[in-house]
């Protein structure tokens, strides 16, 4: 029964031309999961989300432990691996282990060990400060390793070509959008922050056309109104740049370009260091391009 279900799921994915062979690298696997996500069953989607949000668990833990944390049966983990083209779970797990050995999360592992020591020493103001500093450095290091210059270049082109830039975020993500609005104003680039005052968020977003561009920011738990607007604007052909935390977020799946700023820590107060650094990078790069275009910089 297990093999039959796995074969059916694999055939369904392959029939949709989503997957042709088992990926050999973590980036390849992540892209494959993202591409075929909508074709997976709800249970396999649940495993897909857990796998991308907790890659270290997939590398280090047993299939039984992973299944328990993902709230599925171990047989479902095997079925997921086979759906992605592997002959079994251990073969897929090797991809996650290779990622870990290559040091993509080396700093995160170091600070996790430090936190264990601090937790034994108790919580005080100094440990809180060091905790946030460590998390911020880890986030910046991870972003440096995962975001490419090509992504920045593509984002700058979208924004430079836009008549007006619409900025969309709510909750803890709002400061990122607000900063971008402030910085774009310094560049004399026409922009609009959709703050939703008076419950008018949808009406504010409705004015954007295909000549404009959106920057949408949202992290788990994703704000439903932000996700709905991104989906609607994407269907209308408006270019959308999203800053989010997973390739499976509702923003990423409906954007022209997505920046992943992942946070593996489950805590009440999560750092905005990496998203704000990314926002500054995009705005400064855009400023250079606009200066060159206006003849105020050196040749392109």
TIBADO-78297 format. One record per residue (C-alpha): residue number from 1; residue in one letter; chain; x, y, z. Coordinates in steps of 0.5 Angstrom, whole numbers. Example, Ala and Ser with C-alpha at 12.3 -4.5 7.8 and 13.67 -1.06 7.14 Angstrom:
BEGIN
[atom 1,a,A,[25,-9,16]]
[atom 2,s,A,[27,-2,14]]
END
This chain:
BEGIN
[atom 1,x,A,[0,0,0]]
[atom 2,x,A,[6,5,2]]
[atom 3,x,A,[9,4,-5]]
[atom 4,x,A,[3,4,-9]]
[atom 5,x,A,[1,11,-5]]
[atom 6,x,A,[8,13,-6]]
[atom 7,x,A,[8,12,-14]]
[atom 8,x,A,[2,15,-15]]
[atom 9,x,A,[4,21,-12]]
[atom 10,x,A,[11,21,-15]]
[atom 11,x,A,[7,20,-22]]
[atom 12,x,A,[3,26,-20]]
[atom 13,x,A,[8,30,-19]]
[atom 14,x,A,[12,28,-25]]
[atom 15,x,A,[6,28,-30]]
[atom 16,x,A,[6,36,-28]]
[atom 17,x,A,[13,36,-30]]
[atom 18,x,A,[15,39,-23]]
[atom 19,x,A,[20,34,-22]]
[atom 20,x,A,[25,29,-26]]
[atom 21,x,A,[30,27,-22]]
[atom 22,x,A,[32,27,-15]]
[atom 23,x,A,[36,33,-13]]
[atom 24,x,A,[43,32,-11]]
[atom 25,x,A,[44,39,-7]]
[atom 26,x,A,[39,42,-2]]
[atom 27,x,A,[38,48,-6]]
[atom 28,x,A,[36,44,-11]]
[atom 29,x,A,[31,40,-7]]
[atom 30,x,A,[28,46,-4]]
[atom 31,x,A,[27,49,-11]]
[atom 32,x,A,[24,42,-13]]
[atom 33,x,A,[19,42,-6]]
[atom 34,x,A,[17,49,-8]]
[atom 35,x,A,[15,48,-15]]
[atom 36,x,A,[11,41,-14]]
[atom 37,x,A,[8,44,-7]]
[atom 38,x,A,[1,45,-10]]
[atom 39,x,A,[1,38,-13]]
[atom 40,x,A,[2,35,-6]]
[atom 41,x,A,[-3,32,-1]]
[atom 42,x,A,[-4,36,5]]
[atom 43,x,A,[0,31,9]]
[atom 44,x,A,[6,32,4]]
[atom 45,x,A,[5,39,4]]
[atom 46,x,A,[6,39,12]]
[atom 47,x,A,[12,35,11]]
[atom 48,x,A,[15,40,6]]
[atom 49,x,A,[14,46,10]]
[atom 50,x,A,[17,42,16]]
[atom 51,x,A,[23,40,12]]
[atom 52,x,A,[24,47,9]]
[atom 53,x,A,[23,51,16]]
[atom 54,x,A,[27,46,20]]
[atom 55,x,A,[33,43,16]]
[atom 56,x,A,[37,41,21]]
[atom 57,x,A,[32,37,24]]
[atom 58,x,A,[32,33,18]]
[atom 59,x,A,[40,32,18]]
[atom 60,x,A,[41,30,25]]
[atom 61,x,A,[34,27,28]]
[atom 62,x,A,[32,20,26]]
[atom 63,x,A,[26,19,22]]
[atom 64,x,A,[21,17,28]]
[atom 65,x,A,[23,24,32]]
[atom 66,x,A,[22,28,25]]
[atom 67,x,A,[15,25,24]]
[atom 68,x,A,[13,26,31]]
[atom 69,x,A,[15,33,31]]
[atom 70,x,A,[12,34,24]]
[atom 71,x,A,[6,31,27]]
[atom 72,x,A,[6,25,22]]
[atom 73,x,A,[7,18,21]]
[atom 74,x,A,[14,16,20]]
[atom 75,x,A,[11,12,14]]
[atom 76,x,A,[9,19,11]]
[atom 77,x,A,[16,21,11]]
[atom 78,x,A,[18,16,7]]
[atom 79,x,A,[13,17,2]]
[atom 80,x,A,[15,24,2]]
[atom 81,x,A,[22,22,0]]
[atom 82,x,A,[20,18,-5]]
[atom 83,x,A,[15,23,-8]]
[atom 84,x,A,[21,27,-9]]
[atom 85,x,A,[25,22,-13]]
[atom 86,x,A,[29,19,-8]]
[atom 87,x,A,[29,11,-6]]
[atom 88,x,A,[28,12,1]]
[atom 89,x,A,[28,17,7]]
[atom 90,x,A,[36,16,9]]
[atom 91,x,A,[38,18,1]]
[atom 92,x,A,[34,25,2]]
[atom 93,x,A,[37,26,9]]
[atom 94,x,A,[44,25,6]]
[atom 95,x,A,[42,32,2]]
[atom 96,x,A,[40,35,9]]
[atom 97,x,A,[47,33,12]]
[atom 98,x,A,[51,35,6]]
[atom 99,x,A,[48,42,7]]
[atom 100,x,A,[50,42,15]]
[atom 101,x,A,[57,40,14]]
[atom 102,x,A,[58,45,8]]
[atom 103,x,A,[57,50,14]]
[atom 104,x,A,[51,54,12]]
[atom 105,x,A,[48,54,19]]
[atom 106,x,A,[55,54,23]]
[atom 107,x,A,[54,60,27]]
[atom 108,x,A,[47,58,29]]
[atom 109,x,A,[50,52,31]]
[atom 110,x,A,[55,55,35]]
[atom 111,x,A,[50,60,38]]
[atom 112,x,A,[45,55,40]]
[atom 113,x,A,[50,52,44]]
[atom 114,x,A,[52,58,48]]
[atom 115,x,A,[44,59,49]]
[atom 116,x,A,[44,52,53]]
[atom 117,x,A,[50,55,57]]
[atom 118,x,A,[46,61,59]]
[atom 119,x,A,[40,58,60]]
[atom 120,x,A,[43,54,66]]
[atom 121,x,A,[46,61,68]]
[atom 122,x,A,[39,64,69]]
[atom 123,x,A,[36,70,65]]
[atom 124,x,A,[38,77,66]]
[atom 125,x,A,[39,83,62]]
[atom 126,x,A,[46,82,60]]
[atom 127,x,A,[44,75,57]]
[atom 128,x,A,[38,78,54]]
[atom 129,x,A,[42,83,50]]
[atom 130,x,A,[47,77,48]]
[atom 131,x,A,[41,73,46]]
[atom 132,x,A,[39,78,41]]
[atom 133,x,A,[46,80,38]]
[atom 134,x,A,[47,73,37]]
[atom 135,x,A,[41,72,33]]
[atom 136,x,A,[42,78,29]]
[atom 137,x,A,[49,76,27]]
[atom 138,x,A,[46,69,25]]
[atom 139,x,A,[41,72,21]]
[atom 140,x,A,[46,77,17]]
[atom 141,x,A,[50,71,16]]
[atom 142,x,A,[45,66,14]]
[atom 143,x,A,[42,72,9]]
[atom 144,x,A,[49,73,6]]
[atom 145,x,A,[50,66,4]]
[atom 146,x,A,[43,65,1]]
[atom 147,x,A,[41,72,-2]]
[atom 148,x,A,[45,73,-9]]
[atom 149,x,A,[47,79,-12]]
[atom 150,x,A,[43,77,-18]]
[atom 151,x,A,[37,78,-14]]
[atom 152,x,A,[39,85,-12]]
[atom 153,x,A,[40,87,-19]]
[atom 154,x,A,[33,84,-21]]
[atom 155,x,A,[29,88,-15]]
[atom 156,x,A,[33,94,-17]]
[atom 157,x,A,[31,94,-24]]
[atom 158,x,A,[23,92,-22]]
[atom 159,x,A,[23,98,-18]]
[atom 160,x,A,[27,103,-22]]
[atom 161,x,A,[22,102,-28]]
[atom 162,x,A,[16,103,-23]]
[atom 163,x,A,[12,109,-24]]
[atom 164,x,A,[10,108,-16]]
[atom 165,x,A,[12,103,-11]]
[atom 166,x,A,[7,101,-6]]
[atom 167,x,A,[9,98,0]]
[atom 168,x,A,[5,93,4]]
[atom 169,x,A,[6,90,11]]
[atom 170,x,A,[3,89,18]]
[atom 171,x,A,[4,88,25]]
[atom 172,x,A,[12,86,26]]
[atom 173,x,A,[14,87,19]]
[atom 174,x,A,[11,94,18]]
[atom 175,x,A,[17,97,21]]
[atom 176,x,A,[21,94,15]]
[atom 177,x,A,[16,97,10]]
[atom 178,x,A,[16,104,13]]
[atom 179,x,A,[24,104,13]]
[atom 180,x,A,[23,103,5]]
[atom 181,x,A,[18,109,5]]
[atom 182,x,A,[23,113,9]]
[atom 183,x,A,[29,112,4]]
[atom 184,x,A,[25,112,-2]]
[atom 185,x,A,[23,119,0]]
[atom 186,x,A,[30,121,0]]
[atom 187,x,A,[31,118,-7]]
[atom 188,x,A,[25,122,-9]]
[atom 189,x,A,[22,116,-12]]
[atom 190,x,A,[15,116,-12]]
[atom 191,x,A,[12,111,-7]]
[atom 192,x,A,[6,110,-2]]
[atom 193,x,A,[6,106,4]]
[atom 194,x,A,[-1,102,5]]
[atom 195,x,A,[-2,103,12]]
[atom 196,x,A,[-10,101,12]]
[atom 197,x,A,[-12,106,17]]
[atom 198,x,A,[-19,106,17]]
[atom 199,x,A,[-20,99,15]]
[atom 200,x,A,[-18,102,8]]
[atom 201,x,A,[-12,97,6]]
[atom 202,x,A,[-16,94,0]]
[atom 203,x,A,[-18,100,-3]]
[atom 204,x,A,[-11,103,-2]]
[atom 205,x,A,[-8,97,-6]]
[atom 206,x,A,[-13,97,-11]]
[atom 207,x,A,[-10,103,-14]]
[atom 208,x,A,[-4,100,-16]]
[atom 209,x,A,[-3,98,-24]]
[atom 210,x,A,[2,94,-28]]
[atom 211,x,A,[6,100,-29]]
[atom 212,x,A,[7,100,-21]]
[atom 213,x,A,[11,95,-17]]
[atom 214,x,A,[9,92,-10]]
[atom 215,x,A,[14,91,-4]]
[atom 216,x,A,[10,86,1]]
[atom 217,x,A,[13,84,7]]
[atom 218,x,A,[10,79,12]]
[atom 219,x,A,[13,73,16]]
[atom 220,x,A,[10,67,20]]
[atom 221,x,A,[4,68,22]]
[atom 222,x,A,[3,71,15]]
[atom 223,x,A,[-2,77,15]]
[atom 224,x,A,[-8,74,11]]
[atom 225,x,A,[-10,81,9]]
[atom 226,x,A,[-3,82,6]]
[atom 227,x,A,[-3,75,3]]
[atom 228,x,A,[-10,76,0]]
[atom 229,x,A,[-7,83,-4]]
[atom 230,x,A,[-1,80,-6]]
[atom 231,x,A,[-5,74,-9]]
[atom 232,x,A,[-10,79,-12]]
[atom 233,x,A,[-4,84,-15]]
[atom 234,x,A,[0,78,-18]]
[atom 235,x,A,[-7,76,-22]]
[atom 236,x,A,[-7,83,-24]]
[atom 237,x,A,[0,83,-27]]
[atom 238,x,A,[3,88,-22]]
[atom 239,x,A,[10,86,-21]]
[atom 240,x,A,[11,84,-14]]
[atom 241,x,A,[18,83,-9]]
[atom 242,x,A,[16,80,-3]]
[atom 243,x,A,[21,79,3]]
[atom 244,x,A,[19,73,7]]
[atom 245,x,A,[21,67,11]]
[atom 246,x,A,[20,61,7]]
[atom 247,x,A,[19,59,-1]]
[atom 248,x,A,[12,56,1]]
[atom 249,x,A,[10,63,4]]
[atom 250,x,A,[3,65,1]]
[atom 251,x,A,[7,71,-1]]
[atom 252,x,A,[13,67,-4]]
[atom 253,x,A,[8,63,-8]]
[atom 254,x,A,[5,69,-12]]
[atom 255,x,A,[11,74,-13]]
[atom 256,x,A,[15,76,-19]]
[atom 257,x,A,[21,76,-14]]
[atom 258,x,A,[22,73,-7]]
[atom 259,x,A,[27,74,-2]]
[atom 260,x,A,[28,69,4]]
[atom 261,x,A,[30,72,11]]
[atom 262,x,A,[29,65,15]]
[atom 263,x,A,[28,65,22]]
[atom 264,x,A,[29,58,25]]
[atom 265,x,A,[28,61,33]]
[atom 266,x,A,[21,60,36]]
[atom 267,x,A,[20,66,40]]
[atom 268,x,A,[16,72,42]]
[atom 269,x,A,[20,77,40]]
[atom 270,x,A,[24,76,33]]
[atom 271,x,A,[29,80,30]]
[atom 272,x,A,[28,85,24]]
[atom 273,x,A,[36,86,24]]
[atom 274,x,A,[36,82,17]]
[atom 275,x,A,[30,84,14]]
[atom 276,x,A,[32,92,15]]
[atom 277,x,A,[39,90,13]]
[atom 278,x,A,[36,87,6]]
[atom 279,x,A,[31,93,5]]
[atom 280,x,A,[37,98,6]]
[atom 281,x,A,[41,94,1]]
[atom 282,x,A,[36,94,-4]]
[atom 283,x,A,[34,102,-3]]
[atom 284,x,A,[42,104,-3]]
[atom 285,x,A,[43,100,-10]]
[atom 286,x,A,[37,103,-13]]
[atom 287,x,A,[40,110,-11]]
[atom 288,x,A,[46,108,-15]]
[atom 289,x,A,[42,106,-21]]
[atom 290,x,A,[38,112,-21]]
[atom 291,x,A,[44,117,-20]]
[atom 292,x,A,[47,113,-26]]
[atom 293,x,A,[41,114,-30]]
[atom 294,x,A,[40,121,-29]]
[atom 295,x,A,[47,122,-31]]
[atom 296,x,A,[50,124,-23]]
[atom 297,x,A,[54,117,-23]]
[atom 298,x,A,[59,114,-27]]
[atom 299,x,A,[58,110,-33]]
[atom 300,x,A,[53,104,-33]]
END
